[in-house]
Amino acid sequence: MAQFTSFMDIAMEEARAAAARGEVPVGAVITRNGQVLARAGNRMRECHDPTAHAEMLAIRAACAVLGTGRLIGCDLWVTLEPCPACAGAIAAARLDRLYYAAADPKSGGVAQGPRVFDHPQAHHRPEIYAGLMEAEAAALLKDFFAARRD
């Protein structure tokens, strides 16, 4: 049996880099067979693109690396619970597993809000694992927004 290896630390690096760019600190990594295929942080402000979420960027990059629109056999690691749009992209990409750090009670679409994967029309439901490095990811977000209010 293969030993579990978390890639959430790399997602956290991407989240910290996003914060340094003035973006909401969310980072994502896509892996397959223990290898990183793609990594990204939010770039919505930089790209003037409301869809430039870390998950979307990582999915696009991993699809480009593999030359396919399906990421079967791949896992997504993200520092914040995906929003409904990102959850839809995760389902469309057919990612095997979703690992996320902090819950998002305001905008989440997996365990909060619309619970996209529980909907009868969901085409695919990845295995979901929540709470990896949750405290660190939540603190990064809290500190980022607190600094914006000061």
C-alpha positions, 0 to 999 in steps of 0.5 A: 500500500502506498504511503499518503503524502500531502501536497497541501504545503505546496498549495499553502506556498501558492496561497502565500504568493497570491497574498503577496500579489494582493490576491485573496490567498488561495492556492491549489495543486494538482497531482497524479501518482505523487507528482505535481502536474500543476500549481496556481494561486488566485490571479483574479485581480491580476488577470482581470478575470473573475474565473481566475481562481486557483483551482480553475488555473490549476485545472487548466494547466494540468489539462494542458500538461496532459493534453486532455480535458479530463483529469482522471487519476488526478487529485486536487489540493486547495487551501479553501473549500471550492466555490460552486463554479470551481466545484463544477469544474472539478466535476467536469474534469473528473478529478479523483480526489479533492483535498481542501484545508479551510471551510468557506461558510460564505462562498463554499460549494462543497460542504457549504451552500449548494453542495454541488457534488450532492446535487442529483445532476452532478456528473461526478463526485470526487472523494473529498477530504477536508481539514488538512492544514485548516488552521494555517489556511484559515489564519492566512485568510483571516490575516489577509482580510484583517490587513485590508480593513486596517 
